[in-house]
Amino acid sequence: MNQHRLARIEGSAGARRHFRFFDYLMAAFVAILLLSNLIGAAKLTTVWGYTFGAGILFFPVSYVLGDVLTEVYGYAHARRCVWVGFFALLFMAFMSYVVVAMPPSDGWGCASSGDPRFAEVVAKTSAGAVCQTTYDSVFGSTWRIVIASVVAFWAGEFVNSFVLARMKVWTGGKYLFTRTWGSTIFGQAVDSALFYPIAFLGTWATTDVLHVMWTNWALKVIWEIVLTPVTYAVVGFLKEKEGVDVFDTDIDFSPFATTDDA
């Protein structure tokens, strides 16, 4: 990573610094967060006898990007990304609720309404009614799941960034893999421990909630470990281009602190 060529700066200085590639990373972070919740969350898939939510293949990438953001740009910039992602999730949930709740046009056509298997249902109702059902199954979600998603993301990402930032100072910037793995272990644990009970406890059997919570946490951590070479490559590239290495030794770790507070 050629860290000897990088200028070390403290977190408060990094918080006020303009970085060349930060905006691109933030856009990627929010895009992956929204898409993994919008597209992946609604589908269950079975591969090699194991059933899981398809979104788990991509959602952990947002945690990898969260690691990169904290490692390269510091906790203050990562905090900004978490808040942007938080409000983007809220808007996505609100927009989904409004659009799904709007009454469908009888003549609205879609793949389901044109499928011969649903011809009898279309004849008894309308093409729009069939399309509304499929649309609701993809984009509709209970408020309990929405709240669980938003709360779990917010808390998990802040824990992830905090652990990584503190470990970076403790390790003197060495052993990147220890803090990416460590931060993911804790961050994803908080995420899973909040999401599954809030979303499903009382509607699923408690044993099922605990099983899914544990297995999904393990899969996310494994993904982080598998993507370690990618993390190293991206972090090395960005640090080289930005020319600095941010250490959060003087930063306010409150999620509600502003840039002025550092």
LINZI-V89246 format. One record per residue. OMEGA is omega in radians with two decimals (* if undefined). Layout:
omega->OMEGA
omega->OMEGA
This chain:
omega->3.10
omega->-3.06
omega->-3.14
omega->3.13
omega->-3.08
omega->3.09
omega->3.11
omega->3.06
omega->-3.13
omega->-3.06
omega->-3.13
omega->3.09
omega->3.11
omega->-3.12
omega->-3.09
omega->-3.06
omega->3.03
omega->-3.14
omega->-3.03
omega->-3.00
omega->-3.06
omega->-3.09
omega->3.13
omega->3.13
omega->3.12
omega->3.11
omega->3.13
omega->3.14
omega->-3.10
omega->-3.13
omega->-3.14
omega->3.11
omega->-3.10
omega->-3.09
omega->3.14
omega->3.08
omega->-3.07
omega->-3.05
omega->-3.01
omega->-3.00
omega->-3.02
omega->-3.03
omega->2.96
omega->3.12
omega->3.10
omega->3.13
omega->3.13
omega->3.08
omega->-3.13
omega->-3.12
omega->-3.13
omega->3.06
omega->-3.05
omega->-3.12
omega->-3.11
omega->3.11
omega->-3.03
omega->-3.12
omega->3.12
omega->3.11
omega->3.10
omega->3.08
omega->3.06
omega->3.10
omega->3.06
omega->3.06
omega->-3.13
omega->-3.14
omega->-3.13
omega->-3.10
omega->-3.04
omega->-2.97
omega->3.10
omega->-3.05
omega->-3.08
omega->3.11
omega->3.09
omega->3.10
omega->3.12
omega->-3.14
omega->3.13
omega->3.13
omega->3.09
omega->3.10
omega->3.13
omega->-3.12
omega->3.06
omega->3.08
omega->3.12
omega->3.14
omega->3.11
omega->3.13
omega->3.14
omega->-3.13
omega->3.12
omega->-3.13
omega->-3.10
omega->-3.07
omega->3.13
omega->-3.09
omega->-3.13
omega->-3.11
omega->-3.11
omega->3.01
omega->-3.14
omega->-3.10
omega->-3.14
omega->-3.14
omega->3.11
omega->-3.12
omega->-3.11
omega->-3.11
omega->3.12
omega->-3.14
omega->-3.13
omega->-3.12
omega->-3.12
omega->-3.07
omega->-3.13
omega->3.13
omega->3.12
omega->-3.13
omega->-3.11
omega->-3.12
omega->3.07
omega->3.10
omega->-3.12
omega->-3.14
omega->3.11
omega->3.14
omega->3.12
omega->3.13
omega->3.14
omega->3.13
omega->3.14
omega->-3.13
omega->-3.13
omega->-3.00
omega->3.12
omega->3.12
omega->3.11
omega->3.13
omega->3.10
omega->3.13
omega->3.10
omega->3.13
omega->3.13
omega->-3.12
omega->-3.08
omega->-3.12
omega->-3.11
omega->3.11
omega->-3.09
omega->-3.09
omega->-3.10
omega->-3.13
omega->3.13
omega->3.06
omega->3.13
omega->-3.11
omega->-3.14
omega->-3.12
omega->-3.12
omega->-3.12
omega->3.13
omega->3.14
omega->3.11
omega->3.10
omega->-3.12
omega->-3.09
omega->-3.12
omega->3.12
omega->3.14
omega->3.02
omega->-3.11
omega->-3.07
omega->-3.12
omega->-3.12
omega->3.05
omega->3.09
omega->-3.11
omega->-3.12
omega->3.12
omega->3.11
omega->-3.11
omega->-3.11
omega->3.14
omega->3.07
omega->3.10
omega->3.13
omega->-3.10
omega->-3.11
omega->3.11
omega->-3.00
omega->-2.99
omega->3.07
omega->-3.14
omega->-3.05
omega->-2.91
omega->-3.11
omega->-3.08
omega->3.06
omega->2.97
omega->3.00
omega->-3.10
omega->3.13
omega->3.11
omega->3.10
omega->-3.12
omega->-3.14
omega->-3.13
omega->3.13
omega->-3.11
omega->-3.06
omega->3.13
omega->3.05
omega->-3.14
omega->3.14
omega->3.14
omega->3.10
omega->3.10
omega->3.09
omega->3.11
omega->-3.13
omega->-3.14
omega->-3.08
omega->-3.13
omega->3.11
omega->3.11
omega->3.12
omega->3.11
omega->-3.10
omega->-3.11
omega->3.13
omega->3.14
omega->3.13
omega->-3.07
omega->3.12
omega->3.13
omega->-3.12
omega->-3.12
omega->3.06
omega->-3.13
omega->3.05
omega->-3.01
omega->3.07
omega->-3.05
omega->3.14
omega->-3.06
omega->-3.02
omega->3.02
omega->-3.05
omega->3.08
omega->3.08
omega->-3.05
omega->3.10
omega->3.09
omega->3.11
omega->3.12
omega->3.09
omega->-3.03
omega->*
